[in-house]
């Protein structure tokens, strides 16, 4: 069995497959999908460190909202 679903909205979506067994629905499989925008390249990156042993603190403009979990790493 196969099925296609168009996802028209951003966010997390859950799809499940169920069977009817003796008048009861039974869950047999499922999938969670997150849909959103790819992250933009960060702009206006700025870092500052106080002293030689201080930890740097950085800020940047992330761009548009992604609607999905997004992690940034500075290297």
C-alpha positions as a printed Julia matrix, in Angstrom:
75×3 Matrix{Float64}:
   0.0    0.0    0.0
   1.28   3.47  -0.78
  -0.13   6.97  -0.49
   1.0   10.49  -1.31
   0.13  13.49   0.84
   0.79  17.11  -0.06
   1.94  19.13   2.95
   0.71  22.71   2.54
   1.63  24.13   5.96
   4.82  24.52   7.96
   5.43  22.7   11.22
   5.26  19.13  12.5
   2.81  16.67  10.94
   1.98  13.13  12.0
   0.68  10.52   9.57
  -0.55   7.13  10.78
  -1.74   3.88   9.24
  -4.49   1.93  10.98
  -6.39  -1.26  10.25
  -9.91  -2.17  11.22
  -9.79  -5.37  13.25
 -12.95  -6.72  14.87
 -14.61  -3.29  14.87
 -11.54  -1.67  16.47
  -8.9    0.46  14.81
  -5.34  -0.73  15.36
  -2.28   1.43  14.74
   0.25  -0.38  12.55
   2.71   2.37  11.53
   3.31   6.1   11.45
   5.72   8.86  10.56
   6.36  12.38  11.87
   7.42  14.98   9.3
   8.68  18.53   9.9
   8.32  20.95   7.02
   9.7   24.46   6.73
  12.2   26.73   5.03
  15.91  26.01   4.71
  17.91  28.41   6.89
  19.31  31.56   5.31
  23.03  32.22   5.51
  23.67  34.24   8.7
  24.32  37.97   8.15
  25.9   40.69  10.25
  27.95  38.23  12.34
  29.64  39.96  15.27
  31.74  38.42  18.04
  33.33  40.02  21.09
  35.71  38.57  23.69
  36.77  40.35  26.86
  40.36  39.52  27.85
  42.52  36.66  26.61
  40.72  34.0   28.68
  37.14  35.14  28.13
  34.53  33.22  26.19
  33.48  34.89  22.94
  29.88  36.08  22.64
  28.49  36.2   19.11
  25.32  37.59  17.55
  23.94  37.43  14.02
  20.84  37.98  11.91
  19.36  34.52  11.25
  17.17  35.62   8.35
  13.68  34.28   7.71
  11.84  31.96  10.07
  12.52  28.29   9.24
   9.62  26.65  11.17
  11.96  23.71  11.93
  14.63  23.09  14.57
  17.75  24.9   13.37
  21.21  24.79  14.98
  23.98  27.26  14.22
  27.69  26.66  14.86
  30.45  29.26  14.74
  33.86  28.03  13.61
